[in-house]
């Protein structure tokens, strides 16, 4: 986002959330097979199969919906847009999910899983959601190690406009209140979809959407 590259930001954000959700499932001995990049399904699987639920606030849910809608579209088959403020939502969501990415049902690694220990840790995490960001940092976590090392090559990128991974509590972060939008070539020239499909794989839904767009523009005289 700092480099104004909306597509790579969305791709990295999708992978980030995907990996955290899969980590939560695996630590609780649940399969992640078949999920791929389907973060909405991963979240549903957590809430349906685990003895606790991860509840997103409206801003976090809206950001997840944005990633689901974008659907890992690295080939610009669909148009998309992105508000700079969504970086703050990603940072907040990462901070929340990472707290569940640790063994919560044991005190020591060699202990047998304990429902009582799990319930106690979940209660602690939920109670801290409105508290200072530093209280939600994961002991010995990679991001925490980067944050603590002022000479680490990734530290500057981590703390930039980040209210949740910073040394001192922040009440404000400064960023450009901007907007990025990219039009898909198949939206600009939907009549070319059939030719493009000869040389690359295009989902049937996208081809059908292009066909309907061509028909609508012929019927209404609409211009892109």
C-alpha positions as CSV (number, residue, x, y, z in Angstrom):
1,X,0.0,0.0,0.0
2,X,2.9,2.3,0.7
3,X,4.1,1.9,-2.9
4,X,0.6,2.5,-4.2
5,X,0.3,-1.1,-5.7
6,X,-3.3,-2.1,-5.0
7,X,-3.2,-5.5,-6.7
8,X,-0.1,-6.8,-4.9
9,X,-1.5,-5.4,-1.6
10,X,-4.8,-7.4,-2.1
11,X,-2.9,-10.5,-3.0
12,X,-0.5,-10.3,0.0
13,X,-3.4,-9.5,2.3
14,X,-5.4,-12.5,1.1
15,X,-2.5,-14.8,1.7
16,X,-1.9,-13.3,5.1
17,X,-5.4,-13.8,6.4
18,X,-5.6,-17.3,4.8
19,X,-2.5,-18.5,6.6
20,X,-3.6,-17.2,10.0
21,X,-7.0,-18.8,9.6
22,X,-5.4,-22.1,8.6
23,X,-3.0,-21.9,11.5
24,X,-5.9,-21.6,13.9
25,X,-7.6,-24.6,12.5
26,X,-4.4,-26.8,12.5
27,X,-3.5,-25.8,16.0
28,X,-7.0,-27.1,17.0
29,X,-6.5,-30.3,15.1
30,X,-8.9,-29.4,12.3
31,X,-8.3,-30.1,8.6
32,X,-7.6,-27.2,6.2
33,X,-7.7,-29.5,3.1
34,X,-9.7,-27.9,0.2
35,X,-9.7,-24.4,1.6
36,X,-7.1,-22.9,-0.7
37,X,-7.6,-19.2,-0.7
38,X,-11.3,-19.4,0.5
39,X,-11.0,-17.3,3.7
40,X,-14.7,-16.9,4.2
41,X,-15.0,-20.7,4.3
42,X,-12.0,-21.0,6.6
43,X,-13.6,-18.5,9.0
44,X,-16.9,-20.4,8.8
45,X,-15.1,-23.7,9.5
46,X,-13.4,-22.2,12.6
47,X,-16.7,-20.9,14.0
48,X,-18.5,-24.2,13.2
49,X,-16.0,-26.7,14.4
50,X,-14.0,-25.1,17.2
51,X,-15.3,-24.5,20.8
52,X,-14.9,-20.8,20.3
53,X,-15.9,-18.3,17.6
54,X,-13.9,-15.4,16.1
55,X,-16.3,-12.5,15.7
56,X,-15.4,-9.7,13.3
57,X,-16.5,-6.2,13.8
58,X,-18.2,-4.5,10.8
59,X,-15.0,-2.9,9.5
60,X,-13.1,-6.2,9.7
61,X,-15.9,-8.1,8.1
62,X,-16.1,-5.5,5.3
63,X,-12.4,-6.0,4.6
64,X,-12.8,-9.8,4.5
65,X,-15.7,-9.3,2.1
66,X,-13.4,-7.1,-0.1
67,X,-10.8,-9.9,-0.3
68,X,-13.5,-12.5,-1.0
69,X,-15.0,-10.3,-3.7
70,X,-11.5,-9.8,-5.3
71,X,-11.0,-13.6,-5.2
72,X,-7.3,-13.6,-5.8
73,X,-7.7,-12.1,-9.3
74,X,-4.1,-11.7,-10.3
75,X,-4.9,-11.5,-14.0
76,X,-7.2,-8.5,-13.8
77,X,-10.2,-10.4,-15.1
78,X,-12.4,-8.1,-13.1
79,X,-12.3,-4.4,-12.2
80,X,-11.6,-3.5,-8.6
81,X,-11.0,-0.6,-6.2
82,X,-9.4,-0.1,-2.9
83,X,-9.4,2.6,-0.2
84,X,-6.2,3.4,1.6
85,X,-8.0,3.2,4.9
86,X,-8.3,-0.6,4.3
87,X,-4.7,-0.9,5.3
88,X,-5.8,-0.1,8.9
89,X,-8.4,-2.8,8.7
90,X,-5.8,-5.3,7.6
91,X,-3.5,-4.4,10.5
92,X,-6.3,-4.6,13.0
93,X,-7.5,-8.0,11.6
94,X,-4.0,-9.4,11.6
95,X,-3.5,-8.3,15.2
96,X,-6.8,-10.0,16.2
97,X,-6.2,-13.3,14.4
98,X,-2.6,-13.7,15.5
99,X,-3.7,-14.0,19.1
100,X,-5.4,-17.2,18.3
101,X,-2.4,-18.6,16.4
102,X,-0.8,-20.3,19.4
103,X,-1.5,-23.4,21.4
104,X,-4.3,-22.1,23.7
105,X,-5.4,-25.4,25.2
106,X,-2.1,-26.2,27.1
107,X,0.1,-24.4,29.7
108,X,3.2,-26.2,28.5
109,X,3.8,-27.9,25.2
110,X,4.0,-31.4,26.7
111,X,0.7,-31.0,28.5
112,X,-2.4,-32.9,27.3
113,X,-5.0,-30.6,25.7
114,X,-7.3,-29.0,28.4
115,X,-10.8,-27.5,27.6
116,X,-10.5,-25.5,30.8
117,X,-7.2,-24.0,29.8
118,X,-8.6,-23.2,26.3
119,X,-11.7,-21.5,27.8
120,X,-9.5,-19.4,30.1
121,X,-7.2,-18.3,27.3
122,X,-10.1,-17.5,24.9
123,X,-11.7,-15.4,27.7
124,X,-8.4,-13.5,28.2
125,X,-8.1,-12.8,24.5
126,X,-11.7,-11.6,24.2
127,X,-11.3,-9.4,27.2
128,X,-8.2,-7.7,25.7
129,X,-9.8,-6.8,22.3
130,X,-10.6,-3.3,23.5
131,X,-7.3,-2.8,25.4
132,X,-3.9,-1.6,24.3
133,X,-2.5,-3.2,21.2
134,X,0.7,-4.3,23.0
135,X,-1.4,-6.5,25.3
136,X,-2.3,-8.6,22.2
137,X,1.2,-9.2,21.0
138,X,2.2,-12.9,20.8
139,X,5.2,-13.9,23.0
140,X,8.2,-14.8,20.8
141,X,6.1,-14.1,17.6
142,X,8.0,-13.1,14.4
143,X,6.4,-9.7,14.1
144,X,7.2,-9.0,17.7
145,X,10.8,-10.0,17.1
146,X,11.0,-7.6,14.1
147,X,9.4,-4.8,16.2
148,X,11.9,-5.2,19.0
149,X,14.9,-5.2,16.6
150,X,15.4,-1.6,15.4
151,X,18.0,-2.7,12.9
152,X,15.8,-5.3,11.2
153,X,15.3,-4.7,7.5
154,X,11.5,-5.2,7.7
155,X,10.9,-3.0,10.8
156,X,10.3,0.2,8.9
157,X,7.6,-1.4,6.7
158,X,6.0,-3.1,9.7
159,X,5.5,0.1,11.8
160,X,4.5,2.4,8.9
161,X,0.9,3.7,9.6
162,X,0.4,0.7,12.0
163,X,-1.5,1.4,15.1
164,X,-1.2,-2.2,16.4
165,X,2.5,-3.0,15.8
166,X,4.4,-0.1,17.3
167,X,6.7,0.3,20.2
168,X,4.6,2.9,22.1
169,X,0.8,2.9,22.1
170,X,-0.6,5.1,19.2
171,X,-3.8,6.9,19.4
172,X,-3.4,8.2,15.8
173,X,-1.7,7.1,12.6
174,X,-1.2,9.3,9.5
175,X,-1.8,8.0,6.0
176,X,-3.1,9.3,2.7
177,X,-6.8,9.1,2.5
178,X,-6.7,8.0,-1.1
179,X,-8.4,5.6,-3.5
180,X,-7.2,3.3,-6.2
181,X,-9.3,1.8,-9.0
182,X,-8.4,-0.4,-11.9
183,X,-10.6,-1.3,-14.8
184,X,-10.3,-4.8,-16.3
185,X,-9.6,-5.0,-20.0
186,X,-12.5,-7.4,-20.2
187,X,-14.8,-4.6,-18.9
188,X,-13.4,-2.1,-21.3
189,X,-13.5,-4.5,-24.3
190,X,-15.8,-7.4,-23.3
191,X,-16.2,-8.4,-27.0
192,X,-12.6,-9.7,-26.9
193,X,-13.3,-12.2,-24.1
194,X,-13.8,-15.1,-26.5
195,X,-10.5,-14.5,-28.3
196,X,-8.7,-14.1,-25.0
197,X,-10.1,-17.4,-23.8
198,X,-8.3,-19.1,-26.6
199,X,-4.9,-18.3,-25.0
200,X,-5.6,-18.2,-21.2
201,X,-8.0,-19.8,-18.8
202,X,-11.0,-17.6,-18.0
203,X,-13.7,-18.7,-15.6
204,X,-17.1,-19.4,-17.2
205,X,-18.7,-16.8,-14.9
206,X,-16.4,-14.1,-16.3
207,X,-17.0,-15.1,-19.9
208,X,-20.8,-15.1,-19.2
209,X,-20.5,-11.7,-17.6
210,X,-18.6,-10.3,-20.6
211,X,-21.2,-11.7,-22.9
212,X,-24.0,-10.0,-20.9
213,X,-22.1,-6.8,-20.8
214,X,-21.8,-6.8,-24.7
215,X,-25.5,-7.4,-25.0
216,X,-26.4,-4.7,-22.6
217,X,-24.2,-2.1,-24.3
218,X,-25.6,-3.0,-27.7
219,X,-29.1,-2.6,-26.3
220,X,-28.6,0.6,-24.3
221,X,-25.8,2.3,-26.1
222,X,-23.9,2.4,-22.9
223,X,-20.2,3.3,-23.1
224,X,-17.4,2.0,-20.7
